[in-house]
Amino acid sequence: MKKKTLPILLVIIAALILLALGAAYTLLHNRTTNAQAVRVFIPEGTSYKGLCDTLSSNNILKSMMVFDIVSRGRGLDKNIRAGSYVVQSGTSVVHLVQKLYRGQQDPLRLTIGKFRLPEQLNQYLDSKLMHNDFNIVLDSFHLILPDTYEVYWTITPQQFMQRMCNEYEKYWEGKAVTNGEFCLNLQTPHDTTFDIRLASIIIASIVEEETNYNPEKPLIASVYWNRLRRGIPLQADPTVKYAVGDFGLRRILNRHLSADSPFNTYLHTGLPPAPICLPSKSSIEAVIDAPETNYLYFCASEKMDGTHRFATTLAEHNRNAAAFHRALNAQGIR
């Protein structure tokens, strides 16, 4: 009887070993079924069921049972880490579970463009990142440099602002704004470096709104530096649009020029209190490297091609402006 039992036990053990090996093979080689990379978002407070539902709705898992076994074995079911994760096509379930358990997020590319108001930027950040309590204010608006940044989806407003401050300092390191030395008395007193940078950003924001034609940006910047030096009001039309809150104005009329706002540079001499948009680096560099000119005026060309006419005297400027207004009238722009 014992002789018959031993072979049976060996068969059973062998079968169990084969089953175990098969199960291990299945677990180790089970892979995701998504045909291409998929980014999933796991908000704070997501339950294990919520995680499974997210993966299922993105058609990532071949077998929910296999994922569940691996997850519970690793402890993922009790350790859900918020974040944004990219699941590559054919990722092993074991690797996916490890990635989620460790919170190994994949950064996303956040593009910050020419926002005109802090509120617009805050709304954009709220829509792109996990946290929805961004509150960048006008006083710190100038610290944001338009660019594309790699950030984690879970970045907090405080971490984001620190990152922007670091990027700002890195950008300005070694840059000298010789045009701006005289501007120190035009701003609220801070340290010298801060004032020159702030003045440059404010002027760059006006240049940004004046033209998309990069070759003319340094000349436009030179006009504003020259007017500031001489104490002449900037009389920049984009500041009037900002003051009245209508950025689509194609023609500035006398009623617009009387808008009661500290941003209206027709009413107030010197710089506006803050940038009127987030200027591109090309506009900032145009201000930093503005050439020495005698230009005090410029207006859009009557060619209506995005270029400008520059002038050193008011009489010359009036002729250029008259030609431009005739072009506006001819096109029925009121």
Helices and strands as residue ranges (DSSP letters): H 2-29, E 38-42, H 48-57, H 64-74, G 76-78, E 83-87, H 93-102, E 108-112, H 118-128, H 138-141, E 147-151, H 157-172, G 178-186, H 192-210, G 214-216, H 217-230, H 237-244, H 254-257, H 281-288, E 297-300, E 308-311, H 314-330
